[in-house]
Amino acid sequence: MNQANDLVERLANQHIKVNPAWIEACVRHIRAENAGGTAIGGDLYKQVYYQLLLTNIAELGMTCLPESALTAHKLMLKGSYFLQVDSVRDISQPAYSQLLKITNTENQNTAVRADPEEKPFPWQAKPKRMLKLEVTDGTRRMEAIEFEPVHCMSVDMLPGIKILLTGPIECRRGTMFLRADNVRVLGGMVESLWKENYQEAVLSRVLGRDPPGFLPDGTVQQEAARRTTSEEDTDNDVSRGNRVSNPPGELMPPIYLRENGTTHGVTTTAGRRPFRLQTAT
């Protein structure tokens, strides 16, 4: 399929490597969803791109990170890497206090101190945020640390959000140290990952607790839409980073592909059962 090859090439020009079989199945799905096959040209590229942002790339068998990055004592990564953020948390603050704040249970009783809390002097430095990300290229998993402020990232980034990292990036034994000019947030999310790695769950696991019950069905889509379309910045004017940066437009439902009994890109959508395409055997 020449059109699929063109899409693969266009994505590759954006440093995104995708299995051609997934592209072909995605195109068939989009055409089926658009009666008359009207989705062509640039519109088709945008729709494929959005489907990718909502797809769990860990189920596509993609890879771009070098294997040496997992074990090398010190390595400088060059080039660009299309990655998925599976989870994120701020390691500069205690997990317990963050959990209290998120669950709105922080009050005078839970914040009892033996000594009166001292107010900081004006010249004292404010605590700096340091995000820790669990990322994957679809095959290899690594950690990424916010080595210096990266304002396009936030602890509120939805699990499954896609980012593009551009070197040089210092890497030590499976951990990347990110600077502001290394990171571009593309957007998206993966619902199944959010159900597993929403902030309360991540912080609870750090504390050795069972995660609280997840939100009712449908809430995940409402929250994703709210975070994606919100124009307000939070966390000291740091963007939540869930908006789609390129190409612009609305997120679309994800693609489902089954190949040799393996499910690829599984993500559920509100009010409908997952749609799965069967590839030819």
ABEGO torsion letter per residue (X at the ends): XAAAAAAAAAAAAAGBBBBAAAAAAAAAAAAAABBGGABBEAAAAAAAAAAAAABBAAAAGBBABBAAAAABABBBBBEBBBBBBABBBBAABBAAAAAAAAAGABBAAAABBABBBBBBBAABBBBBBBBBBBBBAGABBBBBBBABBBAABBAABBBGBBBBBBOBBBBBGGBBBBBAAABBBAEEBBAAAAAAABAAAAAAAAAGBBBBBBBBBGAAAAAAAAAAABABBBGGGBBAGABBAOBBEBBBBBBBBBBGGBBBGBBBBBGBBBBBBBBBX
